[in-house]
Amino acid sequence: MTDYFISDVTEQDIRRERDKGRDLRRTRWWQNRLARGLCHYCDATFPADQLTMDHLVPVARGGKSTPGNVVPACRECNSRKKYLLPMEWEEYLDRLKSEE
């Protein structure tokens, strides 16, 4: 799998969005999302402490740390998704299904 990056996203941009993400984790909105316990990708149920914040459009690819761009994800799904955009993630899942 290839990692894709937008070349005009600077380290400063990434740092700023990660700081915003840390702030967003402390909001009641995020705590409520975690309390549901559902991984956005696999729909499995997990304790809140086993869910991570995943950016649908990754920060390294120009995504922002906003409620519309972050979802709770289990560690396995978040690790497998890496820097993929939603369309690329769907293609990846389709490829896995066709290999079965």
VEXTOR-205537 format. One record per residue: residue number from 0; residue in three letters; x, y, z of N, C-alpha, C in turn. Coordinates in pm, whole numbers, plus 50000, padded with zeros to 5 digits. Last residue first. Layout:
# residues N
[NUM 'ALA' [X Y Z] [X Y Z] [X Y Z]],
...
***
This chain:
# residues 100
[99 'GLU' [48955 48728 49908] [48907 48620 49994] [48855 48503 49916]],
[98 'GLU' [49003 48933 49736] [49112 48837 49757] [49068 48717 49840]],
[97 'SER' [48781 49091 49754] [48799 49015 49631] [48911 48911 49642]],
[96 'LYS' [48819 49208 50005] [48705 49118 49984] [48726 49032 49859]],
[95 'LEU' [49043 49370 49952] [49051 49262 50051] [48940 49160 50030]],
[94 'ARG' [48929 49549 49767] [49040 49461 49726] [49054 49344 49821]],
[93 'ASP' [48749 49681 49932] [48699 49604 49818] [48805 49505 49770]],
[92 'LEU' [48928 49811 50104] [48837 49709 50157] [48782 49621 50045]],
[91 'TYR' [49051 49985 49916] [49131 49889 49992] [49043 49776 50045]],
[90 'GLU' [48832 50140 49840] [48901 50059 49740] [48984 49950 49807]],
[89 'GLU' [48782 50266 50087] [48681 50178 50028] [48744 50086 49923]],
[88 'TRP' [49019 50415 50105] [48988 50315 50207] [48886 50216 50154]],
[87 'GLU' [48987 50591 49894] [49097 50495 49889] [49076 50383 49990]],
[86 'MET' [48769 50740 49989] [48757 50666 49864] [48866 50558 49853]],
[85 'PRO' [48881 50859 50227] [48767 50766 50232] [48752 50682 50105]],
[84 'LEU' [49243 50833 50202] [49120 50910 50194] [49003 50812 50196]],
[83 'LEU' [49496 50702 50418] [49405 50687 50306] [49286 50783 50316]],
[82 'TYR' [49696 50682 50604] [49675 50812 50540] [49579 50805 50423]],
[81 'LYS' [49561 50425 50794] [49677 50514 50779] [49636 50648 50718]],
[80 'LYS' [49401 50197 50816] [49360 50307 50729] [49477 50400 50697]],
[79 'ARG' [49523 50034 51005] [49514 49987 50867] [49480 50101 50771]],
[78 'SER' [49496 50188 51237] [49630 50152 51189] [49627 50107 51043]],
[77 'ASN' [49219 50200 51260] [49295 50323 51245] [49434 50293 51190]],
[76 'CYS' [49158 49928 51297] [49109 49998 51177] [49190 50126 51153]],
[75 'GLU' [49293 49885 51545] [49325 49806 51426] [49281 49878 51298]],
[74 'ARG' [49175 50065 51727] [49318 50079 51692] [49353 50003 51564]],
[73 'CYS' [48858 50188 51613] [48939 50096 51693] [49084 50107 51645]],
[72 'ALA' [48758 50530 51607] [48799 50409 51535] [48877 50319 51630]],
[71 'PRO' [48545 50810 51583] [48610 50711 51669] [48640 50584 51587]],
[70 'VAL' [48633 51078 51354] [48544 50968 51396] [48620 50878 51494]],
[69 'VAL' [48635 51400 51204] [48693 51302 51296] [48588 51201 51340]],
[68 'ASN' [48511 51589 51050] [48620 51514 50989] [48683 51411 51082]],
[67 'GLY' [48323 51735 51187] [48281 51671 51063] [48387 51583 50999]],
[66 'PRO' [48469 51847 51402] [48374 51738 51426] [48328 51668 51298]],
[65 'THR' [48811 51883 51290] [48678 51938 51313] [48582 51822 51336]],
[64 'SER' [49097 51914 51197] [49048 51855 51322] [48918 51923 51360]],
[63 'LYS' [49122 51853 50842] [49116 51941 50959] [49065 51864 51080]],
[62 'GLY' [49344 51737 50581] [49225 51730 50665] [49236 51819 50788]],
[61 'GLY' [49574 51719 50427] [49498 51844 50425] [49373 51845 50508]],
[60 'ARG' [49709 51492 50470] [49655 51510 50335] [49565 51632 50327]],
[59 'ALA' [49772 51488 50732] [49885 51492 50639] [49840 51512 50494]],
[58 'VAL' [49517 51449 50838] [49581 51578 50854] [49696 51593 50753]],
[57 'PRO' [49290 51258 50631] [49404 51269 50723] [49466 51409 50723]],
[56 'VAL' [48961 51259 50643] [49065 51311 50553] [49184 51337 50644]],
[55 'LEU' [48891 51144 50892] [48844 51086 50767] [48937 51129 50653]],
[54 'HIS' [49099 51085 51160] [49057 51189 51067] [49014 51121 50937]],
[53 'ASP' [49019 50925 51462] [49070 50914 51326] [49013 51026 51242]],
[52 'MET' [49092 50863 51788] [49036 50964 51700] [49101 50947 51563]],
[51 'THR' [49024 50532 51917] [49113 50643 51886] [49038 50743 51799]],
[50 'LEU' [48922 50318 52182] [48892 50387 52057] [48987 50506 52041]],
[49 'GLN' [48959 50217 52429] [49019 50141 52319] [48988 50202 52182]],
[48 'ASP' [48817 50361 52610] [48962 50376 52614] [49033 50296 52504]],
[47 'ALA' [48551 50278 52564] [48595 50410 52518] [48748 50423 52514]],
[46 'PRO' [48533 49939 52450] [48534 50036 52560] [48593 50167 52507]],
[45 'PHE' [48357 49871 52141] [48479 49873 52221] [48458 49963 52342]],
[44 'THR' [48194 49701 51878] [48182 49777 52002] [48308 49760 52086]],
[43 'ALA' [48223 49746 51521] [48237 49666 51643] [48229 49759 51764]],
[42 'ASP' [48223 49885 51283] [48098 49880 51360] [48104 49789 51482]],
[41 'CYS' [48448 49941 51139] [48408 49800 51146] [48278 49779 51223]],
[40 'TYR' [48452 50233 51136] [48484 50151 51020] [48430 50008 51027]],
[39 'HIS' [48387 50349 51380] [48325 50402 51258] [48342 50307 51140]],
[38 'CYS' [48320 50159 51661] [48422 50194 51562] [48350 50237 51434]],
[37 'LEU' [48137 50265 51944] [48137 50204 51810] [48252 50254 51725]],
[36 'GLY' [48085 50381 52194] [48171 50263 52185] [48180 50198 52049]],
[35 'ARG' [47950 50593 52299] [47873 50499 52215] [47951 50369 52195]],
[34 'ALA' [48153 50738 52415] [48063 50663 52504] [47976 50564 52425]],
[33 'LEU' [48266 50875 52203] [48337 50762 52261] [48245 50674 52345]],
[32 'ARG' [48068 51072 52171] [48099 50980 52060] [48169 50855 52113]],
[31 'ASN' [48091 51204 52417] [47966 51135 52382] [47988 51036 52269]],
[30 'GLN' [48346 51312 52389] [48322 51215 52497] [48193 51137 52470]],
[29 'TRP' [48299 51495 52183] [48384 51378 52159] [48362 51271 52265]],
[28 'TRP' [48124 51675 52318] [48085 51612 52192] [48167 51485 52167]],
[27 'ARG' [48277 51769 52528] [48164 51681 52561] [48119 51607 52434]],
[26 'THR' [48631 51772 52454] [48495 51826 52447] [48390 51722 52484]],
[25 'ARG' [48885 51675 52438] [48837 51713 52572] [48693 51765 52571]],
[24 'ARG' [48937 51640 52172] [48922 51520 52255] [48865 51551 52393]],
[23 'LEU' [48987 51900 52087] [48859 51839 52053] [48832 51714 52138]],
[22 'ASP' [49253 51932 52167] [49148 52012 52230] [49011 51949 52207]],
[21 'ARG' [49374 51751 51992] [49386 51729 52137] [49279 51808 52212]],
[20 'GLY' [49308 51878 51751] [49256 51745 51781] [49263 51714 51929]],
[19 'LYS' [49464 52107 51769] [49318 52121 51767] [49252 51988 51801]],
[18 'ASP' [49713 51980 51748] [49678 52054 51871] [49528 52073 51881]],
[17 'ARG' [49691 51887 51486] [49702 51790 51597] [49671 51856 51730]],
[16 'GLU' [49688 52130 51351] [49569 52045 51348] [49574 51938 51457]],
[15 'ARG' [49951 52222 51407] [49834 52302 51447] [49708 52215 51451]],
[14 'ARG' [50106 52020 51286] [50117 52044 51431] [49993 52119 51482]],
[13 'ILE' [50033 52059 51018] [50005 51931 51084] [50007 51949 51236]],
[12 'ASP' [50133 52317 50974] [49991 52289 50956] [49952 52162 51031]],
[11 'GLN' [50407 52267 51018] [50337 52362 51105] [50186 52341 51095]],
[10 'GLU' [50466 52100 50807] [50475 52046 50944] [50401 52136 51042]],
[9 'THR' [50228 52171 50543] [50354 52188 50614] [50351 52121 50751]],
[8 'VAL' [50110 52067 50246] [50077 52063 50388] [50210 52066 50464]],
[7 'ASP' [50180 52043 49980] [50175 52177 50036] [50127 52182 50181]],
[6 'SER' [50170 51772 49909] [50301 51835 49928] [50293 51972 49991]],
[5 'ILE' [49987 51530 50056] [49974 51654 49982] [50099 51734 50012]],
[4 'PHE' [50062 51182 50023] [50069 51306 50098] [50045 51423 50005]],
[3 'TYR' [50014 50836 50066] [49996 50954 49984] [50002 51077 50073]],
[2 'ASP' [50167 50524 50066] [50127 50638 50147] [50123 50760 50058]],
[1 'THR' [50051 50222 49922] [50130 50343 49909] [50078 50449 50004]],
[0 'MET' [50085 49883 50000] [50000 50000 50000] [50090 50123 50000]],
***
